[in-house]
Amino acid sequence: MRASDGTIATFDAPGSECTQPSGINRSGEIAGRYQDSTTHRTHGFLRRTNGNIVSFDAFGSTFTEVAGVTNSGDIVGEFGDSGGKTRGFIRTEGTPAHR
C-alpha cells in the first residue's frame, strides 16, 4: 500500500502464508484473500482503514475468494460449496464473519 508521501507499507492477514489484495474502495479499505498457513484454506479478508483485518468465509464454504469491495463496504467474490460447485456471494457491510 502506497501512502501519499510515497512510502510503501506492507501487510499480511494474521496467520497467512500468502496474502493477495484484490480491491480497494475510496475510503482506503482493502479486500482480498489469503491462504491460512495451518490449514492451507483460502479465506477472505477486509483491511479497515485503521489497519484492523477482518477475516471471513462464505457460510459453508470450502474456500472463499474476494474480487473487490464497494465504496459502501460490500464485498463480492466467489466460494466453493461442499458439493464442489463455485458460487458467487455478496457480503454486506456489517455481516458477521463466519470464521
KETIVO-721553 format. One record per residue: chain; x, y, z of N, C-alpha, C, O in turn. Coordinates in steps of 0.2 Angstrom, whole numbers. Example, Ala and Ser with C-alpha at 12.3 -4.5 7.8 and 13.67 -1.06 7.14 Angstrom:
BEGIN
+---+-------+-------+-------+-------+-------+-------+-------+-------+-------+-------+-------+-------+
| c |  n_c1 |  n_c2 |  n_c3 | ca_c1 | ca_c2 | ca_c3 |  c_c1 |  c_c2 |  c_c3 |  o_c1 |  o_c2 |  o_c3 |
+---+-------+-------+-------+-------+-------+-------+-------+-------+-------+-------+-------+-------+
| A |    66 |   -28 |    39 |    62 |   -22 |    39 |    66 |   -16 |    39 |    71 |   -17 |    42 |
| A |    64 |   -11 |    35 |    68 |    -5 |    36 |    64 |     0 |    39 |    67 |     6 |    40 |
+---+-------+-------+-------+-------+-------+-------+-------+-------+-------+-------+-------+-------+
// end
This chain:
BEGIN
+---+-------+-------+-------+-------+-------+-------+-------+-------+-------+-------+-------+-------+
| c |  n_c1 |  n_c2 |  n_c3 | ca_c1 | ca_c2 | ca_c3 |  c_c1 |  c_c2 |  c_c3 |  o_c1 |  o_c2 |  o_c3 |
+---+-------+-------+-------+-------+-------+-------+-------+-------+-------+-------+-------+-------+
| A |     4 |    -6 |     0 |     0 |     0 |     0 |     5 |     6 |     0 |     9 |     7 |     4 |
| A |     3 |    11 |    -4 |     7 |    17 |    -5 |     4 |    23 |    -2 |    -2 |    24 |    -3 |
| A |     7 |    26 |     3 |     4 |    32 |     6 |     5 |    38 |     1 |     9 |    38 |    -3 |
| A |     2 |    44 |     3 |     3 |    50 |    -1 |    10 |    53 |    -1 |    11 |    56 |    -6 |
| A |    14 |    51 |     4 |    21 |    54 |     4 |    25 |    49 |     0 |    31 |    50 |     0 |
| A |    23 |    44 |    -3 |    27 |    39 |    -7 |    29 |    33 |    -3 |    32 |    28 |    -6 |
| A |    29 |    33 |     3 |    31 |    27 |     7 |    26 |    21 |     6 |    20 |    22 |     4 |
| A |    29 |    15 |     6 |    26 |     9 |     5 |    25 |     5 |    11 |    30 |     4 |    14 |
| A |    19 |     3 |    13 |    18 |    -1 |    19 |    16 |    -8 |    16 |    12 |    -9 |    12 |
| A |    18 |   -13 |    20 |    16 |   -20 |    18 |    11 |   -23 |    24 |    12 |   -20 |    29 |
| A |     7 |   -28 |    22 |     3 |   -31 |    27 |     2 |   -38 |    25 |     2 |   -40 |    19 |
| A |     0 |   -42 |    30 |    -2 |   -49 |    29 |    -8 |   -50 |    34 |    -8 |   -47 |    39 |
| A |   -13 |   -54 |    31 |   -18 |   -56 |    36 |   -15 |   -61 |    41 |   -10 |   -64 |    40 |
| A |   -18 |   -60 |    47 |   -15 |   -64 |    53 |   -15 |   -72 |    51 |   -20 |   -74 |    49 |
| A |    -9 |   -75 |    52 |    -9 |   -82 |    51 |    -8 |   -84 |    43 |    -9 |   -90 |    41 |
| A |    -7 |   -79 |    39 |    -7 |   -80 |    32 |     0 |   -82 |    30 |     5 |   -80 |    32 |
| A |     0 |   -87 |    25 |     6 |   -89 |    21 |     7 |   -85 |    14 |    12 |   -85 |    11 |
| A |     1 |   -82 |    12 |     0 |   -79 |     6 |    -6 |   -74 |     6 |   -11 |   -76 |     7 |
| A |    -5 |   -67 |     6 |   -10 |   -63 |     6 |   -10 |   -59 |    -1 |    -5 |   -57 |    -3 |
| A |   -17 |   -59 |    -4 |   -17 |   -56 |   -10 |   -23 |   -51 |   -10 |   -29 |   -53 |   -11 |
| A |   -22 |   -45 |   -10 |   -27 |   -40 |   -11 |   -30 |   -40 |   -18 |   -26 |   -41 |   -22 |
| A |   -36 |   -38 |   -18 |   -40 |   -38 |   -25 |   -44 |   -32 |   -26 |   -46 |   -31 |   -32 |
| A |   -45 |   -28 |   -21 |   -49 |   -22 |   -22 |   -48 |   -17 |   -16 |   -46 |   -19 |   -11 |
| A |   -49 |   -11 |   -18 |   -48 |    -5 |   -13 |   -54 |     0 |   -15 |   -56 |     1 |   -21 |
| A |   -57 |     2 |   -10 |   -63 |     7 |   -11 |   -60 |    14 |    -9 |   -54 |    15 |    -7 |
| A |   -64 |    19 |   -10 |   -62 |    26 |    -9 |   -60 |    28 |    -2 |   -56 |    32 |    -1 |
| A |   -63 |    24 |     3 |   -61 |    25 |    10 |   -54 |    23 |    11 |   -51 |    24 |    16 |
| A |   -51 |    18 |     7 |   -45 |    15 |     8 |   -45 |     8 |    11 |   -40 |     5 |    13 |
| A |   -52 |     5 |    12 |   -52 |    -2 |    14 |   -50 |    -6 |     8 |   -51 |    -5 |     3 |
| A |   -46 |   -11 |    10 |   -43 |   -16 |     5 |   -46 |   -23 |     7 |   -47 |   -25 |    12 |
| A |   -49 |   -26 |     1 |   -52 |   -33 |     2 |   -47 |   -38 |    -2 |   -44 |   -36 |    -7 |
| A |   -47 |   -44 |     0 |   -44 |   -49 |    -4 |   -45 |   -56 |    -1 |   -49 |   -57 |     3 |
| A |   -40 |   -60 |    -3 |   -40 |   -67 |     0 |   -33 |   -68 |     3 |   -28 |   -65 |     1 |
| A |   -33 |   -74 |     7 |   -26 |   -76 |    10 |   -27 |   -83 |    11 |   -32 |   -86 |    12 |
| A |   -21 |   -87 |    11 |   -21 |   -94 |    12 |   -18 |   -95 |    19 |   -13 |   -92 |    21 |
| A |   -22 |   -98 |    23 |   -20 |  -100 |    30 |   -14 |  -104 |    30 |   -14 |  -109 |    27 |
| A |    -9 |  -102 |    35 |    -3 |  -106 |    35 |    -4 |  -113 |    39 |     1 |  -117 |    38 |
| A |    -9 |  -114 |    42 |   -10 |  -120 |    46 |   -15 |  -125 |    42 |   -13 |  -131 |    41 |
| A |   -20 |  -123 |    39 |   -25 |  -127 |    35 |   -24 |  -127 |    28 |   -26 |  -131 |    24 |
| A |   -21 |  -122 |    26 |   -19 |  -120 |    18 |   -26 |  -119 |    15 |   -26 |  -119 |     9 |
| A |   -31 |  -117 |    18 |   -38 |  -115 |    15 |   -37 |  -108 |    14 |   -33 |  -104 |    17 |
| A |   -41 |  -106 |     9 |   -42 |   -99 |     6 |   -47 |   -95 |    10 |   -53 |   -98 |    10 |
| A |   -46 |   -90 |    13 |   -51 |   -86 |    16 |   -51 |   -79 |    14 |   -47 |   -76 |    10 |
| A |   -57 |   -75 |    15 |   -57 |   -68 |    13 |   -55 |   -64 |    18 |   -55 |   -66 |    24 |
| A |   -53 |   -57 |    17 |   -52 |   -53 |    22 |   -54 |   -46 |    20 |   -54 |   -44 |    14 |
| A |   -55 |   -41 |    25 |   -56 |   -34 |    24 |   -51 |   -31 |    28 |   -51 |   -32 |    34 |
| A |   -47 |   -26 |    26 |   -42 |   -22 |    30 |   -45 |   -15 |    30 |   -46 |   -12 |    25 |
| A |   -47 |   -14 |    36 |   -50 |    -7 |    38 |   -45 |    -2 |    37 |   -39 |    -3 |    37 |
| A |   -47 |     4 |    37 |   -43 |    10 |    36 |   -38 |    11 |    42 |   -33 |    14 |    42 |
| A |   -40 |     8 |    48 |   -36 |     9 |    54 |   -31 |     3 |    55 |   -27 |     3 |    60 |
| A |   -31 |    -1 |    50 |   -26 |    -7 |    49 |   -29 |   -13 |    52 |   -26 |   -19 |    51 |
| A |   -35 |   -13 |    55 |   -38 |   -20 |    58 |   -40 |   -24 |    52 |   -43 |   -21 |    47 |
| A |   -39 |   -30 |    52 |   -40 |   -35 |    47 |   -46 |   -40 |    50 |   -45 |   -43 |    55 |
| A |   -51 |   -40 |    46 |   -57 |   -44 |    47 |   -57 |   -50 |    42 |   -57 |   -49 |    36 |
| A |   -56 |   -56 |    45 |   -56 |   -62 |    41 |   -63 |   -65 |    41 |   -66 |   -65 |    46 |
| A |   -65 |   -68 |    35 |   -71 |   -71 |    34 |   -71 |   -77 |    29 |   -67 |   -77 |    25 |
| A |   -76 |   -81 |    30 |   -78 |   -86 |    25 |   -85 |   -86 |    23 |   -89 |   -84 |    27 |
| A |   -87 |   -87 |    17 |   -94 |   -88 |    15 |   -96 |   -94 |    19 |   -93 |   -99 |    19 |
| A |  -102 |   -93 |    21 |  -105 |   -98 |    25 |  -105 |  -105 |    22 |  -108 |  -106 |    16 |
| A |  -102 |  -110 |    25 |  -102 |  -117 |    22 |   -97 |  -118 |    16 |   -98 |  -123 |    13 |
| A |   -92 |  -114 |    16 |   -88 |  -114 |    10 |   -82 |  -118 |    11 |   -80 |  -120 |    17 |
| A |   -79 |  -121 |     6 |   -73 |  -124 |     6 |   -67 |  -120 |     5 |   -61 |  -121 |     7 |
| A |   -68 |  -114 |     1 |   -64 |  -109 |     0 |   -68 |  -102 |    -1 |   -73 |  -103 |    -3 |
| A |   -64 |   -97 |     0 |   -68 |   -90 |    -1 |   -63 |   -86 |    -5 |   -57 |   -85 |    -2 |
| A |   -65 |   -83 |   -10 |   -60 |   -78 |   -14 |   -64 |   -72 |   -15 |   -70 |   -72 |   -17 |
| A |   -61 |   -66 |   -14 |   -64 |   -60 |   -14 |   -61 |   -56 |   -21 |   -56 |   -56 |   -23 |
| A |   -66 |   -53 |   -24 |   -65 |   -50 |   -31 |   -64 |   -42 |   -30 |   -61 |   -39 |   -33 |
| A |   -68 |   -40 |   -25 |   -67 |   -32 |   -24 |   -72 |   -30 |   -18 |   -76 |   -34 |   -15 |
| A |   -71 |   -24 |   -17 |   -75 |   -20 |   -11 |   -78 |   -14 |   -14 |   -74 |   -10 |   -17 |
| A |   -84 |   -13 |   -13 |   -88 |    -7 |   -15 |   -86 |    -1 |   -10 |   -83 |    -2 |    -5 |
| A |   -88 |     5 |   -12 |   -87 |    11 |    -8 |   -91 |    11 |    -2 |   -89 |    14 |     3 |
| A |   -96 |     7 |    -2 |  -101 |     6 |     4 |   -98 |     1 |     9 |  -101 |    -1 |    14 |
| A |   -93 |    -3 |     7 |   -90 |    -8 |    11 |   -93 |   -15 |     9 |   -91 |   -20 |    13 |
| A |   -97 |   -16 |     4 |   -99 |   -23 |     2 |   -94 |   -26 |    -1 |   -90 |   -23 |    -5 |
| A |   -93 |   -33 |     0 |   -88 |   -37 |    -3 |   -91 |   -42 |    -8 |   -96 |   -45 |    -6 |
| A |   -88 |   -43 |   -14 |   -91 |   -48 |   -19 |   -85 |   -53 |   -20 |   -79 |   -51 |   -20 |
| A |   -87 |   -59 |   -22 |   -82 |   -64 |   -23 |   -86 |   -70 |   -25 |   -91 |   -71 |   -27 |
| A |   -82 |   -76 |   -24 |   -84 |   -82 |   -25 |   -82 |   -87 |   -20 |   -77 |   -86 |   -16 |
| A |   -85 |   -93 |   -19 |   -84 |   -98 |   -14 |   -85 |  -105 |   -17 |   -90 |  -105 |   -21 |
| A |   -82 |  -110 |   -14 |   -83 |  -117 |   -16 |   -88 |  -120 |   -11 |   -87 |  -119 |    -5 |
| A |   -93 |  -123 |   -13 |   -98 |  -126 |    -8 |   -96 |  -134 |    -7 |   -91 |  -136 |   -11 |
| A |   -99 |  -137 |    -2 |   -97 |  -144 |    -1 |   -98 |  -149 |    -6 |   -96 |  -154 |    -6 |
| A |  -102 |  -147 |   -11 |  -104 |  -151 |   -17 |   -99 |  -150 |   -23 |  -100 |  -153 |   -28 |
| A |   -94 |  -146 |   -22 |   -89 |  -144 |   -27 |   -91 |  -139 |   -32 |   -88 |  -138 |   -37 |
| A |   -97 |  -136 |   -31 |   -99 |  -130 |   -35 |   -96 |  -124 |   -33 |   -95 |  -122 |   -27 |
| A |   -94 |  -119 |   -38 |   -92 |  -112 |   -36 |   -98 |  -108 |   -37 |  -101 |  -108 |   -42 |
| A |   -99 |  -104 |   -32 |  -105 |   -99 |   -32 |  -102 |   -92 |   -30 |   -97 |   -91 |   -27 |
| A |  -106 |   -87 |   -32 |  -105 |   -80 |   -30 |  -107 |   -78 |   -24 |  -112 |   -81 |   -21 |
| A |  -105 |   -73 |   -21 |  -108 |   -70 |   -14 |  -107 |   -63 |   -14 |  -103 |   -60 |   -17 |
| A |  -111 |   -60 |   -10 |  -110 |   -53 |    -8 |  -111 |   -53 |    -1 |  -115 |   -55 |     2 |
| A |  -106 |   -50 |     2 |  -105 |   -49 |    10 |  -106 |   -42 |    11 |  -102 |   -37 |    10 |
| A |  -112 |   -40 |    14 |  -114 |   -33 |    15 |  -111 |   -30 |    21 |  -109 |   -34 |    26 |
| A |  -109 |   -24 |    22 |  -106 |   -21 |    27 |  -110 |   -23 |    34 |  -116 |   -22 |    34 |
| A |  -106 |   -25 |    39 |  -110 |   -27 |    45 |  -111 |   -34 |    46 |  -114 |   -36 |    51 |
| A |  -110 |   -38 |    40 |  -112 |   -45 |    41 |  -106 |   -48 |    45 |  -100 |   -47 |    44 |
| A |  -108 |   -52 |    50 |  -103 |   -55 |    54 |   -99 |   -60 |    51 |  -101 |   -63 |    46 |
| A |   -93 |   -61 |    53 |   -88 |   -65 |    50 |   -90 |   -72 |    52 |   -93 |   -74 |    57 |
| A |   -89 |   -77 |    47 |   -91 |   -84 |    48 |   -85 |   -88 |    50 |   -85 |   -94 |    49 |
| A |   -80 |   -86 |    52 |   -74 |   -90 |    54 |   -73 |   -91 |    61 |   -69 |   -95 |    63 |
+---+-------+-------+-------+-------+-------+-------+-------+-------+-------+-------+-------+-------+
// end
